[in-house]
Amino acid sequence: MPFTPGRPLAEAKADLFKALAHPARIRVLELLAESDRTIGELAAGTGLELSHLSQQVSVLRRAGVVDSRRSGSNVICSLCDPQTAELLAVARRMLTAHLRQGQALLAALDGADDAVALADAARSSTPA
């Protein structure tokens, strides 16, 4: 539900993130961040059946994130605000940084030459 006066801001933010909290909806937003799309193009890009896609787009519309309009026999969807693409980019950067930190920790553990690493290596080299 979009922000309305008198409604707690934290509640409005939580509702926005709930609307984003589905992989299919994120994929729809990624496609719309590239360009406006017809429902058929979104179905092809997401691999979703039309009925499921329609439900997901409806959630995004109710949240005020996606808009749709008719053009002949097509329904064309677009992002209501280009900042949605920026939000997705920030999420991607956060995930990338988190994964890099995890890789650095794993590399440090793999390269550790402490008593625990030596005991673990000795244990795995002895037959059971």
Backbone as a printed PyTorch tensor [residue, N CA C, xyz], in Angstrom:
tensor([[[  0.8460,  -1.1700,   0.0000],
         [  0.0000,   0.0000,   0.0000],
         [  0.8940,   1.2360,   0.0000]],

        [[  0.6800,   2.1770,  -0.9170],
         [  1.5120,   3.3920,  -0.9620],
         [  1.3710,   4.2000,   0.3210]],

        [[  2.2770,   5.1140,   0.4830],
         [  2.2720,   5.9480,   1.6870],
         [  1.0350,   6.8370,   1.7110]],

        [[  0.4010,   6.9170,   2.8540],
         [ -0.7350,   7.8230,   3.0540],
         [ -0.4710,   8.6270,   4.3150]],

        [[ -0.8920,   9.8980,   4.3260],
         [ -0.6610,  10.7400,   5.5110],
         [ -1.2620,  10.1150,   6.7630]],

        [[ -0.5460,  10.2360,   7.8570],
         [ -1.0120,   9.7180,   9.1330],
         [ -0.5970,   8.2770,   9.3880]],

        [[ -0.1370,   7.6120,   8.3730],
         [  0.2990,   6.2240,   8.5220],
         [  1.7730,   6.2120,   8.9280]],

        [[  2.1500,   5.3800,   9.8880],
         [  3.5550,   5.3570,  10.3020],
         [  4.4740,   5.0240,   9.1180]],

        [[  5.5380,   5.7870,   9.0050],
         [  6.4740,   5.6070,   7.8980],
         [  7.1010,   4.2160,   7.9180]],

        [[  7.4250,   3.7130,   9.0960],
         [  8.0300,   2.3770,   9.1930],
         [  7.0820,   1.3100,   8.6460]],

        [[  5.7980,   1.4800,   8.8750],
         [  4.8050,   0.5320,   8.3680],
         [  4.7340,   0.5820,   6.8360]],

        [[  4.7680,   1.7820,   6.2900],
         [  4.7450,   1.9400,   4.8320],
         [  5.9910,   1.3140,   4.2030]],

        [[  7.1440,   1.5160,   4.8370],
         [  8.3770,   0.9120,   4.3300],
         [  8.2990,  -0.6050,   4.3940]],

        [[  7.7870,  -1.1290,   5.4870],
         [  7.6560,  -2.5850,   5.6290],
         [  6.7600,  -3.1520,   4.5380]],

        [[  5.6660,  -2.4610,   4.2320],
         [  4.7680,  -2.9200,   3.1710],
         [  5.4610,  -2.8960,   1.8120]],

        [[  6.2770,  -1.8730,   1.5730],
         [  7.0350,  -1.8170,   0.3200],
         [  7.9660,  -3.0180,   0.2110]],

        [[  8.7040,  -3.2960,   1.2730],
         [  9.6350,  -4.4290,   1.2250],
         [  8.9130,  -5.7640,   1.1360]],

        [[  7.7220,  -5.8610,   1.7150],
         [  6.9240,  -7.0880,   1.5580],
         [  6.5400,  -7.2780,   0.0940]],

        [[  6.1980,  -6.1840,  -0.5720],
         [  5.8290,  -6.2740,  -1.9870],
         [  7.0180,  -6.7050,  -2.8350]],

        [[  8.2130,  -6.3680,  -2.4020],
         [  9.4170,  -6.7360,  -3.1460],
         [  9.9190,  -8.1290,  -2.7860]],

        [[  9.3730,  -8.7250,  -1.7500],
         [  9.9270,  -9.9470,  -1.1610],
         [  9.4760, -11.2170,  -1.8630]],

        [[  9.6610, -11.2670,  -3.1640],
         [  9.3610, -12.4910,  -3.9090],
         [ 10.2650, -12.5090,  -5.1330]],

        [[ 10.9360, -13.6260,  -5.3940],
         [ 11.8680, -13.6780,  -6.5330],
         [ 11.2200, -13.3260,  -7.8750]],

        [[  9.9810, -13.7220,  -8.0840],
         [  9.3140, -13.4090,  -9.3580],
         [  9.0930, -11.9070,  -9.4870]],

        [[  8.7370, -11.2500,  -8.3870],
         [  8.5100,  -9.8090,  -8.4500],
         [  9.8280,  -9.0700,  -8.6600]],

        [[ 10.8870,  -9.5490,  -8.0400],
         [ 12.2000,  -8.9350,  -8.2680],
         [ 12.5850,  -9.0600,  -9.7350]],

        [[ 12.3620, -10.2350, -10.3220],
         [ 12.6920, -10.4360, -11.7390],
         [ 11.8680,  -9.5100, -12.6260]],

        [[ 10.5860,  -9.3370, -12.3180],
         [  9.7430,  -8.4030, -13.0730],
         [ 10.3420,  -6.9990, -12.9980]],

        [[ 10.7440,  -6.5800, -11.8060],
         [ 11.3150,  -5.2450, -11.6380],
         [ 12.6320,  -5.1030, -12.3890]],

        [[ 13.4560,  -6.1440, -12.3850],
         [ 14.7120,  -6.0960, -13.1430],
         [ 14.4400,  -5.8860, -14.6250]],

        [[ 13.4570,  -6.5900, -15.1530],
         [ 13.1100,  -6.4320, -16.5660],
         [ 12.5620,  -5.0380, -16.8530]],

        [[ 11.7260,  -4.5380, -15.9590],
         [ 11.1560,  -3.2080, -16.1540],
         [ 12.1930,  -2.1060, -15.9590]],

        [[ 13.2360,  -2.3850, -15.2070],
         [ 14.3160,  -1.4020, -15.0450],
         [ 15.0500,  -1.1940, -16.3720]],

        [[ 15.0400,  -2.2180, -17.2140],
         [ 15.6700,  -2.1090, -18.5390],
         [ 14.7930,  -1.3090, -19.4900]],

        [[ 13.4750,  -1.5990, -19.4850],
         [ 12.5330,  -0.8930, -20.3500],
         [ 11.1130,  -1.3330, -20.0160]],

        [[ 10.1530,  -0.5420, -20.4740],
         [  8.7530,  -0.9320, -20.3290],
         [  8.5470,  -2.2400, -21.0850]],

        [[  7.6490,  -3.0820, -20.5870],
         [  7.4140,  -4.3980, -21.1940],
         [  5.9300,  -4.7020, -21.2460]],

        [[  5.5510,  -5.4750, -22.2650],
         [  4.1920,  -5.9930, -22.2990],
         [  4.1190,  -7.1780, -21.3420]],

        [[  2.9150,  -7.5560, -21.0000],
         [  2.7340,  -8.7280, -20.1390],
         [  3.3460,  -9.9590, -20.8090]],

        [[  3.1960, -10.0850, -22.1110],
         [  3.7770, -11.2180, -22.8350],
         [  5.2970, -11.2340, -22.7380]],

        [[  5.9150, -10.0630, -22.8580],
         [  7.3740,  -9.9750, -22.7290],
         [  7.8150, -10.3230, -21.3080]],

        [[  7.0420,  -9.8640, -20.3220],
         [  7.3700, -10.2000, -18.9330],
         [  7.2330, -11.6990, -18.6950]],

        [[  6.2080, -12.3090, -19.2750],
         [  6.0260, -13.7550, -19.1230],
         [  7.2160, -14.4950, -19.7260]],

        [[  7.6590, -14.0660, -20.9080],
         [  8.8100, -14.7140, -21.5490],
         [ 10.0880, -14.4930, -20.7380]],

        [[ 10.2410, -13.2910, -20.1830],
         [ 11.4520, -12.9660, -19.4270],
         [ 11.5260, -13.5980, -18.0560]],

        [[ 10.3710, -13.9250, -17.4980],
         [ 10.3520, -14.5140, -16.1590],
         [ 10.1130, -16.0190, -16.1760]],

        [[  9.5270, -16.5110, -17.2620],
         [  9.1710, -17.9320, -17.3230],
         [  7.9200, -18.2690, -16.5380]],

        [[  7.1760, -17.2390, -16.1150],
         [  5.9620, -17.4550, -15.3320],
         [  4.7630, -17.6500, -16.2470]],

        [[  3.8190, -18.4500, -15.7790],
         [  2.5460, -18.5620, -16.4760],
         [  1.8190, -17.2320, -16.3260]],

        [[  0.9710, -16.9030, -17.3010],
         [  0.2910, -15.6060, -17.2950],
         [ -0.5160, -15.3670, -16.0230]],

        [[ -1.1870, -16.3870, -15.5080],
         [ -1.9980, -16.1890, -14.2990],
         [ -1.1130, -15.8510, -13.0960]],

        [[  0.0120, -16.5310, -12.9690],
         [  0.9240, -16.2560, -11.8540],
         [  1.5770, -14.8870, -12.0290]],

        [[  1.9790, -14.5700, -13.2420],
         [  2.5800, -13.2660, -13.5170],
         [  1.5930, -12.1500, -13.1850]],

        [[  0.3560, -12.3250, -13.5830],
         [ -0.6680, -11.3170, -13.3210],
         [ -0.8170, -11.0560, -11.8290]],

        [[ -0.7780, -12.1110, -11.0210],
         [ -0.8530, -11.9460,  -9.5600],
         [  0.3310, -11.1430,  -9.0460]],

        [[  1.5270, -11.4630,  -9.5470],
         [  2.7340, -10.7810,  -9.0670],
         [  2.7340,  -9.3080,  -9.4770]],

        [[  2.3220,  -9.0300, -10.6980],
         [  2.2490,  -7.6390, -11.1620],
         [  1.1940,  -6.8760, -10.3590]],

        [[  0.1050,  -7.5230, -10.0120],
         [ -0.9410,  -6.8780,  -9.1990],
         [ -0.4020,  -6.4590,  -7.8340]],

        [[  0.4010,  -7.3100,  -7.2300],
         [  1.0080,  -6.9640,  -5.9320],
         [  1.8770,  -5.7150,  -6.0960]],

        [[  2.6590,  -5.6810,  -7.1560],
         [  3.5400,  -4.5270,  -7.3890],
         [  2.7420,  -3.2600,  -7.7080]],

        [[  1.6320,  -3.4210,  -8.4100],
         [  0.7690,  -2.2680,  -8.7140],
         [  0.1450,  -1.7200,  -7.4340]],

        [[ -0.3810,  -2.6220,  -6.5910],
         [ -1.0010,  -2.1830,  -5.3240],
         [  0.0110,  -1.4680,  -4.4340]],

        [[  1.2610,  -1.8700,  -4.5220],
         [  2.3040,  -1.2430,  -3.7030],
         [  2.7620,   0.0860,  -4.2950]],

        [[  2.2850,   0.4060,  -5.4900],
         [  2.6670,   1.6670,  -6.1160],
         [  4.0370,   1.6320,  -6.7580]],

        [[  4.5250,   0.4330,  -7.0720],
         [  5.8610,   0.2800,  -7.6420],
         [  5.8030,   0.1690,  -9.1630]],

        [[  4.7360,  -0.4460,  -9.6690],
         [  4.5770,  -0.6940, -11.1010],
         [  3.2740,  -0.0680, -11.5600]],

        [[  3.3040,   0.4370, -12.7710],
         [  2.1090,   0.9760, -13.4030],
         [  1.8560,   0.1780, -14.6700]],

        [[  0.6170,   0.1360, -15.1300],
         [  0.3110,  -0.5540, -16.3820],
         [ -0.7020,   0.2700, -17.1620]],

        [[ -0.6190,   0.1350, -18.4680],
         [ -1.5490,   0.8410, -19.3390],
         [ -1.8630,  -0.0350, -20.5380]],

        [[ -3.0000,   0.1910, -21.1280],
         [ -3.4020,  -0.5650, -22.3170],
         [ -2.9450,   0.1660, -23.5690]],

        [[ -2.4610,  -0.6140, -24.5130],
         [ -2.1310,  -0.0950, -25.8320],
         [ -2.6470,  -1.1110, -26.8330]],

        [[ -3.8040,  -0.8520, -27.3640],
         [ -4.4490,  -1.8300, -28.2330],
         [ -4.8280,  -3.0500, -27.4210]],

        [[ -4.3520,  -4.1930, -27.8580],
         [ -4.6670,  -5.4270, -27.1270],
         [ -3.5850,  -5.7850, -26.1100]],

        [[ -2.5610,  -4.9450, -25.9920],
         [ -1.4590,  -5.2180, -25.0640],
         [ -1.5910,  -4.4260, -23.7750]],

        [[ -1.1250,  -5.0180, -22.6950],
         [ -0.9700,  -4.3110, -21.4230],
         [  0.5220,  -4.0810, -21.2630]],

        [[  0.9070,  -2.8260, -21.1150],
         [  2.3250,  -2.4580, -20.9990],
         [  2.5890,  -2.0290, -19.5680]],

        [[  3.6110,  -2.6090, -18.9710],
         [  3.9830,  -2.3070, -17.5880],
         [  5.2380,  -1.4500, -17.5660]],

        [[  5.3430,  -0.6220, -16.5480],
         [  6.5230,   0.2230, -16.3680],
         [  6.7270,   0.4680, -14.8750]],

        [[  7.9200,   0.8930, -14.5310],
         [  8.2060,   1.2810, -13.1500],
         [  7.5720,   2.6400, -12.8900]],

        [[  6.9800,   2.8070, -11.7430],
         [  6.4130,   4.1040, -11.3690],
         [  7.5080,   5.1220, -11.0830]],

        [[  8.6260,   4.6470, -10.5850],
         [  9.7060,   5.5350, -10.1640],
         [ 11.0430,   4.9140, -10.5630]],

        [[ 11.8850,   5.6530, -11.2780],
         [ 13.1890,   5.1000, -11.6760],
         [ 14.0840,   4.7520, -10.4790]],

        [[ 13.7660,   5.2810,  -9.3020],
         [ 14.5650,   4.9550,  -8.1180],
         [ 14.4410,   3.4830,  -7.7320]],

        [[ 13.4020,   2.8120,  -8.2440],
         [ 13.2590,   1.3780,  -7.9870],
         [ 14.4530,   0.6360,  -8.5610]],

        [[ 14.9120,   1.0430,  -9.7370],
         [ 16.0970,   0.4230, -10.3480],
         [ 17.3260,   0.6820,  -9.4690]],

        [[ 17.3980,   1.8740,  -8.8870],
         [ 18.5140,   2.1850,  -7.9940],
         [ 18.4690,   1.3090,  -6.7470]],

        [[ 17.2640,   1.0730,  -6.2200],
         [ 17.1070,   0.2080,  -5.0500],
         [ 17.6030,  -1.2030,  -5.3590]],

        [[ 17.2600,  -1.7180,  -6.5290],
         [ 17.7380,  -3.0430,  -6.9340],
         [ 19.2540,  -3.0600,  -7.0780]],

        [[ 19.8230,  -1.9620,  -7.5950],
         [ 21.2810,  -1.8740,  -7.7540],
         [ 21.9780,  -1.8520,  -6.3890]],

        [[ 21.4020,  -1.1450,  -5.4260],
         [ 21.9640,  -1.1190,  -4.0620],
         [ 21.9240,  -2.5170,  -3.4560]],

        [[ 20.8040,  -3.2170,  -3.6290],
         [ 20.6900,  -4.5860,  -3.1000],
         [ 21.7540,  -5.4810,  -3.7270]],

        [[ 21.9800,  -5.3200,  -5.0120],
         [ 22.9980,  -6.1250,  -5.7060],
         [ 24.3980,  -5.8240,  -5.1400]],

        [[ 24.6820,  -4.5330,  -4.9320],
         [ 25.9940,  -4.1690,  -4.3760],
         [ 26.1690,  -4.7220,  -2.9690]],

        [[ 25.1070,  -4.6940,  -2.1740],
         [ 25.1810,  -5.2470,  -0.8120],
         [ 25.4600,  -6.7480,  -0.8550]],

        [[ 24.7540,  -7.4670,  -1.7150],
         [ 24.9610,  -8.9100,  -1.8310],
         [ 26.3620,  -9.2260,  -2.3240]],

        [[ 26.8250,  -8.4630,  -3.3030],
         [ 28.1720,  -8.6730,  -3.8400],
         [ 29.2250,  -8.4590,  -2.7560]],

        [[ 29.0820,  -7.3820,  -1.9840],
         [ 30.0440,  -7.1030,  -0.9080],
         [ 30.0140,  -8.2130,   0.1330]],

        [[ 28.8200,  -8.6800,   0.4650],
         [ 28.6890,  -9.7550,   1.4480],
         [ 29.3660, -11.0340,   0.9490]],

        [[ 29.1500, -11.3700,  -0.3070],
         [ 29.7720, -12.5720,  -0.8600],
         [ 31.2910, -12.4340,  -0.9250]],

        [[ 31.7740, -11.2420,  -1.2520],
         [ 33.2350, -11.0290,  -1.2870],
         [ 33.8410, -11.1950,   0.1060]],

        [[ 33.1450, -10.7020,   1.1180],
         [ 33.6290, -10.8580,   2.4940],
         [ 33.6680, -12.3330,   2.8620]],

        [[ 32.6480, -13.0780,   2.4640],
         [ 32.6160, -14.5110,   2.7280],
         [ 33.7360, -15.2470,   2.0190]],

        [[ 34.0260, -14.8430,   0.7840],
         [ 35.1150, -15.4710,   0.0400],
         [ 36.4590, -15.1720,   0.6910]],

        [[ 36.6230, -13.9460,   1.1810],
         [ 37.8730, -13.5840,   1.8500],
         [ 38.0500, -14.4000,   3.1290]],

        [[ 36.9660, -14.5860,   3.8720],
         [ 37.0380, -15.3890,   5.0880],
         [ 37.3670, -16.8350,   4.7520]],

        [[ 36.7450, -17.3790,   3.7240],
         [ 37.0180, -18.7460,   3.3100],
         [ 38.4780, -18.9090,   2.8810]],

        [[ 38.9840, -17.9450,   2.1300],
         [ 40.3820, -18.0010,   1.7000],
         [ 41.3160, -17.9570,   2.9080]],

        [[ 40.9670, -17.1240,   3.8880],
         [ 41.7930, -17.0440,   5.1000],
         [ 41.7550, -18.3600,   5.8650]],

        [[ 40.5790, -18.9700,   5.9510],
         [ 40.4740, -20.2550,   6.6470],
         [ 41.2350, -21.3520,   5.9040]],

        [[ 41.1100, -21.3510,   4.5770],
         [ 41.8330, -22.3530,   3.7810],
         [ 43.3390, -22.1880,   3.9000]],

        [[ 43.7910, -20.9630,   4.0620],
         [ 45.2280, -20.7090,   4.1440],
         [ 45.7640, -20.6900,   5.5630]],

        [[ 44.9130, -20.9320,   6.5350],
         [ 45.3430, -20.8660,   7.9370],
         [ 46.3470, -21.9770,   8.2240]],

        [[ 47.3420, -21.6100,   8.9840],
         [ 48.3800, -22.5690,   9.3650],
         [ 48.4900, -22.5780,  10.8840]],

        [[ 47.3360, -22.6650,  11.5340],
         [ 47.3260, -22.6610,  12.9880],
         [ 47.1210, -24.0800,  13.5130]],

        [[ 47.0700, -24.2390,  14.8160],
         [ 46.9590, -25.5640,  15.4320],
         [ 45.6640, -26.2590,  15.0380]],

        [[ 44.5870, -25.5160,  14.9130],
         [ 43.3070, -26.1250,  14.5350],
         [ 43.3800, -26.6590,  13.1070]],

        [[ 43.9420, -25.8690,  12.1940],
         [ 44.0730, -26.3100,  10.8000],
         [ 44.9720, -27.5330,  10.7020]],

        [[ 46.0630, -27.5360,  11.4620],
         [ 46.9820, -28.6810,  11.4270],
         [ 46.3200, -29.9370,  11.9940]],

        [[ 45.5450, -29.7880,  13.0730],
         [ 44.8540, -30.9260,  13.6660],
         [ 43.7860, -31.4520,  12.6980]],

        [[ 43.1070, -30.5540,  12.0230],
         [ 42.0740, -30.9520,  11.0620],
         [ 42.7090, -31.6990,   9.8850]],

        [[ 43.8360, -31.2030,   9.4120],
         [ 44.5340, -31.8650,   8.2970],
         [ 45.0200, -33.2420,   8.7180]],

        [[ 45.5410, -33.3660,   9.9420],
         [ 46.0310, -34.6470,  10.4260],
         [ 44.8670, -35.6370,  10.5730]],

        [[ 43.7370, -35.1470,  11.0470],
         [ 42.5750, -36.0180,  11.2400],
         [ 42.0380, -36.5250,   9.8880]],

        [[ 42.0380, -35.6770,   8.8730],
         [ 41.4840, -36.1000,   7.5890],
         [ 42.4560, -36.9910,   6.8130]],

        [[ 43.7360, -37.0110,   7.1950],
         [ 44.6830, -37.8430,   6.4620],
         [ 44.8470, -39.2250,   7.1070]],

        [[ 44.3200, -39.4310,   8.3210],
         [ 44.4090, -40.7490,   8.9470],
         [ 43.2120, -41.5920,   8.5420]],

        [[ 43.4290, -42.8850,   8.2380],
         [ 42.3110, -43.7460,   7.8360],
         [ 41.3430, -43.9570,   9.0000]],

        [[ 40.0940, -44.0910,   8.6640],
         [ 39.0640, -44.2560,   9.6880],
         [ 38.9060, -45.6820,  10.1240]]])
